[in-house]
Amino acid sequence: MVARTLKMPEQNESRGSSPPRAQRSDSATSVVLAMRQLGVAGLPRNYELFYEAMTAGSKELTDALSALGSRPSQKQLDEIAEKFLSRSTEKLVSDAHREVTTRLDEILALLKKERHAIEAYGRILDETSNGLSTRQEFTSEFLEKIVNVTVAATRKSLEHQGVTTQSIITKSSELHDVKLKLEEYKRLAETDALTQLRNRRAFDRRLTEIYASNRNITFSALLMIDIDRFKTINDRFGHPVGDRILQIIANIITATAKPGTFVARTGGEEFALILDGFGEEACAQLGDDIRQAIMTAPFINVASGANYGPITVSVGTCMATQAQNPDDLYTKADRALYSAKSGGRNRVTRFSSLSDGNFTKNWQLYK
């Protein structure tokens, strides 16, 4: 049965906090296996769709995918993604935002209630003090009444404070859990299931942020990487090997770039880095460091001894100052990448090195 390949998490499994890296890796592996069994192409949007179905617990989405049977068309998958994916992600984030707002309102209501209780206690003390200061004679009965009123008011105030304090602690803990849940939903919405890098959605958002300030424009750059002849690798060794190669290359890129660098998988075999604080020379040097690290990495199956390497990549770079807006920056970095491909592959090309003129892509170079 197709439904068995889309194994859902247990109902009592907590999804409030971020799962450990090992657990996320296991989830990604399950997604890959399920897609492979169904004959689904290893495209980023397909990984995202199946990852959502298998980790977020959406029965409607799971049923829709299961109903397709094996070897679904890409059009069918895209229609399901259009119907469920953005709506599901937006609803999860929206619901979490609403929970955060509700918990904050509850805490504010408790604090307001506590303030009124303290004010009432203060009025009792003031009235008692005024009664003592204006009375000329004090009988034992009067003093006993004063003491009883004060003790009762104090006890009530302390009990109320204790209840309020415990309620605030509980609500604060709930608020913390909801905030963690919200952060996890946002992370899932912007994570590529196969490589655990940022996905195209996160990349588009981050690219737009570059042009939000002059400082970002001055010190930012885009570096694009495409695996050479990746289609040949998939055709020769199969998609499981191709998936593993994508994961290894993602790890090499992340390890070569300095910590905190924004790295995304933007297409089937395409990656992008948004660099901050890099000049053009340093940007090109990082691209070449990544290129060499991948070219010299061993792509060997330890169990079988099969050697899938060497594997090379082409790199294109463009400084933010060389473009007018996010789309222009992407287009120009892509032109540099295409130039690296057409120039023989396994090289780094800067946009500034390209001559102006007509530009027509031959998409066969990307296969």
Sequence and secondary structure as in RCSB ss.txt:
>XXXX:A:sequence
MVARTLKMPEQNESRGSSPPRAQRSDSATSVVLAMRQLGVAGLPRNYELFYEAMTAGSKELTDALSALGSRPSQK
QLDEIAEKFLSRSTEKLVSDAHREVTTRLDEILALLKKERHAIEAYGRILDETSNGLSTRQEFTSEFLEKIVNVT
VAATRKSLEHQGVTTQSIITKSSELHDVKLKLEEYKRLAETDALTQLRNRRAFDRRLTEIYASNRNITFSALLMI
DIDRFKTINDRFGHPVGDRILQIIANIITATAKPGTFVARTGGEEFALILDGFGEEACAQLGDDIRQAIMTAPFI
NVASGANYGPITVSVGTCMATQAQNPDDLYTKADRALYSAKSGGRNRVTRFSSLSDGNFTKNWQLYK
>XXXX:A:secstr
 GGGGS    TT   SS   HHHHHHHHHHHHHHHHHHT    HHHHHHHHHHHHS  HHHHHHHHHT SS  HH
HHHHHIIIIIHHHHHHHHHHHHHHHHHHHHHHHHHHHHHHHHHHHHHHHHHHHHHHHHH S   HHHHHHHHHHH
HHHHHHHHHHHHHHHHHHHHHHHHHHHHHHHHHHHHHHHTB TTT SB HHHHHHHHHHHTTSHHHHHHEEEEEE
EETTHHHHHHHH HHHHHHHHHHHHHHHHHHS TT EEEE SSSEEEEEEES  HHHHHHHHHHHHHHHHHS  B
 TTT  B     EEEEEEEGGG SSHHHHHHHHHHHHHHHHHTTSSSEEEGGGS  S     GGGG 
